[in-house]
């Protein structure tokens, strides 16, 4: 059990808290629905979600409620609340228990089926041997079903176990009555009850094994963790004992202990397990590195910047874990159907029994049809359809460096038709460099020195590029910054301005001509001068990422329009937009105007996805129908988004949308076949076409089909698959304008 405060303070009575619980003993979706209803009825609970696939419950509630009430409520229903870290062990125990019961059931069922079906093998009073073996299988191997059914009955509810227990006990009881009462013409159905137990145990065991595979991705992330960090003095400590600012050594071939910045050395870092990037990235002094990634060929000294739960890997694990416990809107219909399906199935079985008897059929035939209806109607596949799809899809996303925050996000991708992409740091490298300074009077060194000194007071990427171009800076007074326009101040007593055209009262024609020529090459132009007249231009360039062209082509391939939005000047923006193939360019946008642009597109009827990486992108990410944060950006952007890509490769955005859509499509396919199975199978069972043994087999197959169909998502490759050449994808007609 874990609890966290989502907002305000723990003492505030209006604070919302969240508690996660691991539950042992759920056998089907009806169990999850029953627990969810009970938790939701507790006073003070705002929302309760129970996920059968991962055995988790998530409860949102007010500060006045004690979370121990949840444990007592769950255990009062007959289930067990276990430690969150013990989910894997609980599943392993359940699998081992199912396997033992399956082996005994299989070993005893084979001779019984042969004796019941092959007349030459039958000997005198063979039915009594069959009765003994059937009793062992029905009551010992099938005990888990009977126990769960009885517990549910005590609380006035029914689950899948109710159907299985009723079906197998009915077969055993009828056969025993026939055997003891020596009813003429009666037939024993011991083999039916035994085979039903065996097949359902087989299906459950295979289901547990398959569900275990769906958690491979998150377990792989957890296993990435480093066990020891080597400090500069040669001593070793656990990574959790590192403190921010502490330095540690990473030798070639070792994993980096925690998130940090390189202070000595150079190397190439393989971050593929976290970012999905197959090629190691060159790093040197000043570059940030992610904990648990692999240092390939050089020795590094790293200064820790994040430790423990604040690291990128820990946050990814937390986000994926939360996403796998989430529910999509499409699950609501399945929940409603599952809640009423078991009572419906029992009623259908009773009606089937009565109808067969009223039509003059034998009690044997009527009984067989009724049991078949009970078994075939189990709604296991319905309960697994959505959570299995979400678990596998989000897990595969984590392997690719794509963090999907929940089931609701999957549905938002369905209708998105326009992607708004920020330029700096998303389409481009985000590292500005001063290319040259152009003046009309030849005082370039003096003007550059003044501009660099002034920009040294700013943290804007362009300011960093300008200030680093000069080794020594002058004294700055009266510094003033206007967001999106520029900076002014006194440098050694001289008034200096650096920024856009709007910052100056006068821009001479010659300076304007230089600016136009530079902007035509795609460079960013910054005006500077002493006083209110622009005297020179500073030509700054931000290189377009090698993958941006392929990324836009991949978005077009999915029928999406691409709009490039930037605060840069129109000429530069149009040049970059033309290079990457954007459908439309919106330039010279102030930070606050990005949200307005998203609102405008939404007002025109578009479903908008916003891609950004900076603090100024956070409002637009929150406003968009689908917010996608580039994980190399700020924490604020990641918190405001629905999807996060851990890499800076824009193709990951196309992967994120494609994977989300594929996952949603898989969930819908699961639900369709689960509904179709029950809709078609119940009439067949009621009409006598399917006997109970075949019904048990097909019920297990339906659940396995849902699991197997979900596991197909593990093969999702995406647009960054090195086996594919996605550069030449033809762009489709889009609606971006």
N, C-alpha and C positions, 0 to 999 in steps of 0.2 A: 504494500500500500504506500502511495506517495501523495503528498498534498502540497499545492503551491498557491500563493496568493496572486490573482490575476491583475488586480488593480487596487489602488488606495492602500490602506494600512491594515494589518491583521486586527487591530483593535476597533476599526470602523465597522459598525453594524451593517453598513450597506456594501461592505467589501464582498466581492465574488471570489470564491475559492474553487479549486478544482482538485478532485481526488481520483487517482487511478488505482484500480484494484484488479488483481489476478484471481480468477475463479476456477476452481477445479470441480469437475463433476457434470458440466454441461455436455449433453449428448446430442442435441439437435437445436435448430433455430427456435423451436417453441420454448426451450429452456431459457434461451436468451431473452425472448419476448416476455416471459413470465417474470424474470428477475428485473427487467427494465420497467415493467409496469409497477412492480412493488416498490422500487426505488423512487420512481416518479411520483408516487402517492405520498411520500414523506413530506411533511410540512417544512418549507424552506428550501426544497430542491427546485432549482430553476430548469435543469435539464439532466436527463440520465440516458446514456447510450451504452448498450451491451453488445459486444461483438463476439459471436459464436466462433468465428474462424480463428481469432487469436486469443480467445479466452480472457478478454479484458472488459472491464466496465469503467466508464468515465462519467463522473458526476460533477455538475456545476451547482453550487449552493451558496447560501448566505453565511455570514460569519457566525450567526447564532446557532448553527447546527453542528453537532459533534460528529466527525466522520466515522467514529466507532459505531454509530447507528447504522451505517451502511453494512458493516460487517455482520452485525447481529441480524439485520433484515435478511441478508443473503443466506447466512447459515441457518436462519429459521425456516428457510424454504428447502433445506436439505442439501445445500451446496457448501463448498469449503473455500474460504478466502485464504490464499497463500501469498507468500512474498513474491514481489514482482520478478525478482531474479530467479525464482524457482519454476517459472512457466515451462522452460525447456525440460527440466527434470520431471515435472508433472506429466508432460506429454510423453516423455520416454517411459515413465511408469505405466501410463495408460496403454501405450503401444505394446509393452511387454505383457501386460495383463491380457489384452485382447489376443495376443499371439498364443499364449498358453491355452486359453479357452478355445481358440480356433483349432489348435492342434488336436486337442481331445475330441472336440466336436467332429472334426474331419475323420479321425481314426475310427470313431464309433459309428459315424453315419454311413460310411462306405459299405460295411457288411449288412447294415439294416436295409439300405436301398437295394442291395443285391438280393437279399432274402425276400423283400417285398415285391420286387419286379420280376425275378427269375423263378418260375414255378419249380423247375427241377431241383433247385437248391433248398426248397422248403421241406422241413421235416416235421414230425409230430410235435404239436405244441410250440412251434417256432415263434408264434406271436408273443409268448411269455418272455423269451430271450430279447425279442425286439422291444418289449415294454420296459424291461430293466435298462437296456442301453439308452432308450429314448428318454427315460426319466433322468438319467445322468446328464444327458445333453441339454434337455429342455430346462432343467432346474439348476444345474451347476454352470454349464457353459453360458446359458441364457440368463443367469442370475442378475447380471447388471441391468438387463431390461426390466425384469420383474421388480427389482428393488426401486428403480427410478419411477416406474409406473405407480407403485404403491405410495411412494413419497408424494408424487404429484396428486394422486387421488385424495390423499389426506388433506391437501390444501385446495381441493376442488378444481383442479386443472388437469389438462391432458397434454401429452407430448407424443412425439414419434414412438417413444418407448411404450406408451399405452397401446398403440396399434400392434407393435411387435409382440408384446406380452399377451394381449388378448388373442391374437392369431395363433401363437404357438400353444398357449394353455388350452385354447378351444380344441385344437387338433389333438392334444394329449388327452384332454378330458373326454372328448367324444369317443376316442379310441378305447380308453379305459372302460367307459360305460358299455361299449360293444363287447369288449373282451370279458368283463366280469358278468355282464347280464346275458351273455350268449344270445345276443339279438340276431334273429334269423335274417339273413340278407345284409346284415350290417358289415361295413368295411372299416378296418383299422387304418388310421392316418398317422401312425407314429413317425413314419419316414418323412411325412410332410413337415411336421413340427421340427424335426431334427435338421432337415435340409434348410429350412427357413433360418434357424439359428445360425447354422454354418455359413450360409451365404451372406447374411447380414454382418456377422462377425468378420468375414473376409472383406466385405466392402468397407467396414469401419476401420479395419487394420490398414488397408491400402490407402484409405482417406487420411489417416493419421500420418502415414509415411509421406504422402504427397503434400500435405499441409506443412510438414517439416521442411520440405524443399522450398516452399514459398518464403520461408524466413531465412534462407541461405544468405541473401544479400545483406540483411541487417546484421546477421552473425558475423559475416566477413568483415564488415566495418568495425564491429566491436573487437574482433581479433587483430585488427590493424595496430592496436595500441602498443606503445613501447613500454618495456618493463624497467629499463634503467636509463638514466641520463648521466653522461660523464662530464663533470665540471672541469674548468681549466686547470685546477690544481691536481687533477687525476682521480679525485674521489668520485664515487658513484652514488646517486640518489634516485629514488622513485620519481617519475615525472610529476606525480601529484604533489610532491614536496618542493618542486621548483617554485620560485617566486618571480613575479614580473620584474624584469631588469637583470635577472641573474643570467650569466653566460655559461654555455656548455659547448662541448666539442662534438662534432659529428664526423667520423672517419668514413672513407669510401666504402660503400656497400651497407652502411648502417641506416636505420630509420631516424628521422629527426624527432627528437623527444616531444616537442610541443611547438605551438605557433611562435614565430619569432622573426627577427630581421638579422640578416647576415652582417657581421661586423669585421670578419676576416675571411679571406679565401674566395675561391670561385669553384664552381662545379656545374653539373647538370643534375636536376632533380626529377625523378620519376614520380609524378603525382597521379598516375592513371587510375588507381583504385578510388581516389577521392573525386577527381575532376572528370574522369572518362577520357582524358587525353592520352593517346597511345605513345606520343613522342616526348622524351625528357626535355625539360626547359632549362636553358642556360641561366645561371644565377651568379651574382657577384655581390660585392659590398653594397649595402643599401636596399637589396631586394628582400621582399617578404617571403617566407616559406611556411608551409602548412605542416603541422605536426603529423607524424606517422607516415609521411611520404619518404621516399628512398633517395638518399644521396648516392649518386652513381660512381663518380670518378675523382672527386677532389675532397680535400679536407676543409671543413668549415668551422668557424666559431660563430655561434648564433646567440643573440640576446633574446630572452623570452619576452614576448609581448602579451600572450594569453596562456592561461594554464587552467587545468581542471575542466569544469563544465563550460568555460568560456571559449574553449578552442573550437576551431571550425569543425573538426571531426565530431566532437561531443554535441555540437549544435545540430549537425546533420543527423546524427543518430536519434536525437530527441525529436526532430521534425518528422523524420520517417516513421518513428515509433508512433507518434501522435496521428500521422496520416493513416497508418494501417489500422488504427482503431476508429477511424471516422466512418460516416455513413453518407452515401449519396442519396439524392432525392428519389432516384429510381428504386431505392430499397424500400421506400414506404409502402408501395403496393404489395411487395413481397411480404413485408411484415404483417400487413392486414390480412392477406390471404393465409399465411402460416398460422395466424392466431385462431382462425375459424376452421382451418382445414381438418384438424383432427376430429373435432365434434362432427363435422360434416361427414368424414369418412366412416365414423362409427354409425351414424344415421344411415348412410348409404349401405353399409353392410347389413344392418337390420332390415332395411327395405328389400335388399336383394334376397335375404333369407326368406322373408315373408312372401315375396313375389314368386320365388321358385316353388315354395310349398303350395301356394294358392293355385298355381298352374298345374298342380298334380305331379310334380317331380318328386323324386325320392328325397328323403332326409339327407342321404349321403351327398347327392348332387347339390342340394340347397346349401348345405354346410360348406362344401368345397368352394362354391362361388362366393359365399360371404367371407370366408377366410381370405380368399384371393383379393377381394376388395380392401380388406383391412390392411393387408401387406403392401399392395401396390400404391396405396394413397399416401404413404409416408412422405412428408414435404421436405425431406432433407436437402434435395437439390435446390429448392427455392431458397432455403436458408443460407446455403453456401454461395449462391450465384454472385451476389454483390461483394461480400467481404473477401472472398478468394481473389476476385479480379483486382480489388484495391490493393490487397497485400502483395500480389505478384507484380502489379504495375508499378507501385511506388518503390518496391524493392529493386526492380530492374532500373528504375530511374536513378536510385541512389548509386548503383554501380556505374552509371553513365555520367554522374555529376549533375543530375537533374533532380531537384527536391520538390516534390508535389505535396502541397500542404494538407490536402484532404480530398474526400470524395466529391465535395461540392465543386472543387476546382475542375475536376474532370468534365463536369457538365457545362462549365463556362466556356471551355474550348470549342464546344460543338458549334456555337453560333458566331464565333469571332470571325469577322471578315476583313478587318484592317489592323495592321500592326504598326504602331507608332514607335520609332526607334530614335533614341537620343544619339547624337553624333559622337561627342567627345568621350572617350573611354569605353564606348560600346562598339561603334563602327570603326573608330580609329584607336590607335594605341593609347591615347590619353597622356602621352609624354611629349610635351611641347619642347621644341628646340629652336633657338634663334638662328636663322639662316643668314641674314645680313641686315645692315642698316643702310638706308638710302636717304641722302640729303641733297639739297640744291646748292648749299654753300660750302660744303667740304668739312664742316666741323663735326664729323660723325663720331669721333672718339669722345669729344666733350659731351655731346648730347646723349650718347649711349651711357656714359658714366653717370650723368644726372638721372636718366630714366631708370637705370639699374639700381641706383641707390634708393630711389623712391619705391620701386617695386619690391625691394627687400623687406618692406614692412607688410607686404601682402602675402597670403598663402594660396592665391589663385594659381592654377597650373601654368598659365602664361607668365604670371609674375615670377614664378620660380625659374622659368626658362630665361627670362630677361635678367634677373638678379644674379644668376649663376654665370652670366657671360662676362662679368667684371670681378676682378679679384678683390679690389678695395672699394668700399662704399663711403659716401660722404655722410655728413650729419643731417638728419631729417627732422623738421619741425612742422607742426600744423598739418599732420597727415590726415587726409579725408578720403573716404572711399564711397563711391556711388555704385551699388550692385548693378551689374550689366552694362555700365557706362565707362567707368575708369577710376583713376585715383589722382589726387592733386596734393601738393604740399610744398614746403620750402626745403631745398637741399642746399646747404651751405649758404643760406640767405637768398637763394634764387628760386622764384616760383617755377614749378615744373608740373606739367600735366602729361599723363599717359593714359590712353584709352581710345574710345571710338571717336568718330567724326563729331558726334553730338557734344563732345566735351569741349570743343573749341569754337570760339566765335568766328574764326576765319581759317579756312583751309585753302591756301593758294592753289591756283590751277596746276602748277608744276608738281606740287606734292600730291594732289588728287590724281594726276596722270600716272605718277609712280605707283600709287595704291591700286589703281584699276589694272595696270599691267601685272602687278604681283598677284592680285586676287584671281586673275584669269588662269593662273597656274594651279589654283587650288590652295594656295597658302593663306594663312590668316594675317591680316595687316593690322598693326597697332600704331596709332598716331602719337607723336610726342612733340613737345616743344616747350620753350621757355615763355611763360605767359599764356595769353589767350589765342596765339597763332600757332598752328601746326607747322613745324620746321622739318620734320623727317618722318619716315615710316620705318617701323621695325617689322621685318618679315619673319613670321613664326610658322613653323610647319608641324603638323601632327600626322604621322604616317598612317594611311589606311591599313587596317589589318589584312593580312593575306587571305583570310577566310571570309571576309565580309561579302565579297562578290558571290561566292558559293552559297553563303547563308541567305542572301536575298533571293537567289534563284530557288533555293529550297522552300522558302516561304511562298514564292509564286507557285511552286509545284503543288502546294496544298490549297491553291485558290485564294491566297491572302494578298491583299493590297499592302504595300509598304510605303510609309510616309516617314521621311527623315525630318526631324525637328532639332533645331539648334539655336543657340544664342549668337552664333557666328554670323558674319555678313552674308548677304544673299549670293554674291558671286562665288565665294568659297563653298558655301553650302550646295549650290547647284553643281559645281564641279564634282564634289564628293558624291552627290546624289547620282550624277550621270555615270560615274565610275562604277558604283555598286549596283546600279539598275533600279534605284528607287522610283516609285510611280509619281511621287509628289514631294516637294521640298518646302518646308516652312522655316524661314530663317529669321534672325534678329529677334528671337523670342526671349522675353525677359523670364527669369525663373518662375515667377508666379503665373506666367501666361501659358505654361505647358498644360496645367490643369484646365485652363479655359479652352485650349485647343481640343483636349480630350472631350470636354463637355460639348463643344460645338459638333464634333463628329457624332457623338451619341445623339444629339438633338436632330441630326440629319438621318437618324435611323440605323447607324452603324453600331456593330458590337466591336469594341475596341480593346486591343491588347497593347499595353504600354511596356516598353523595354528601357530600363535605365539603371544607373549605377551610383548616382550621387544623392546627397541630402536634398538638393533642389528637385530631384525626381520623385521623392517620396509622396508628395501630395497627388501627383499625376498617377503614380502607381496605385495609390489607394482609390482614386476616382475611376480608373479604368475598369472595364468589365473583367479583365484579366491582367493582373500586374505581374511582370516578369523582371526580377532583379538579377543583374549580373553580379555573381558572388564575389568578384574581385573588387566590388565597390563597397559602399558603407553599410554598417549594421542597420541604420535607419531605413535604407532602401530595402534591405532584405526583410525587415519586419513588416513593411507596408505592402509587400508583394504577396501574390498567391503561389507563384512558382519562383524558385531560385535556381540559377545555373552557377555551379561552383567554379566553372572555368570562364575565361574571358572570350572564348571562341563563340562568335555569334551563331554559328551553326547549331550550337546546343539549344538555342531558342527554337529552331525548327524541330530539333529532336524532342524538346519538351512538349510542344504542341502536338506533334505526331504521336508521341507515346501516350499523351493524355487522351487523344481521340481514339487510339487503338484500344486503350484500356476500357474506355466507355463503351466502345463497340463490342468488346469481349463480354462485358457485364450484361449488355442487352442481349447478346447471343445466349449467354447462360440462362437468363431469365426466360427467354422465348422457349428454349428447349425444355426447361424445367416445367413451365406451364403446359407446353404441348404434350410432354410425357404424361402428366397427370390427366389432362383433358382426354387423351386418347386411350390411356391404359385402364382407367376406372370403368368405362362402359364395356371394354373387352373382358375385364375380370368379372363384371356383373353378369355378362351374357354367357360366361362359362368358357370363353375362348382361352383365357389364361388360367392355368391352375396355380395353386399357392406357391409351388416351388419355382415355377417360371417367374411369377410375380416378385418373389424375393430376389431372384437374380437380376431382373430388370430394374428393381428399385435401387439395388447397389450400383448397377451400371450407370444409372442416371446421375448419381452423386459423383461417381468417378469421372464421368464425362465432363461435368462442370469443373472439377479440379484440373483435369487434363487440359481442357480448353483454356483455363486461366494460365496454366504453366507454359502455354505457347508464347506468352508475353516474354518469357526469359530469353527467347531467341530474337527479340526486337533489336535491330542493328542500328537504325538511325542514319543520319546524313554524315556522321563522322566516321563511319565504318571504313577502315583503310582498304578494304577489299573493293570498295565502290568508288567510282569517279563521278562525283556529283557536281563538278564544276560546270558541266555542259548541259545542265537541266534547262529545258526551254521554259521561258516564262509564259504563264497563262494570262488570259485577259482578267483584269482585276477591277475592283471598285474603289480604288484608293482616292480618286480625285473628288 
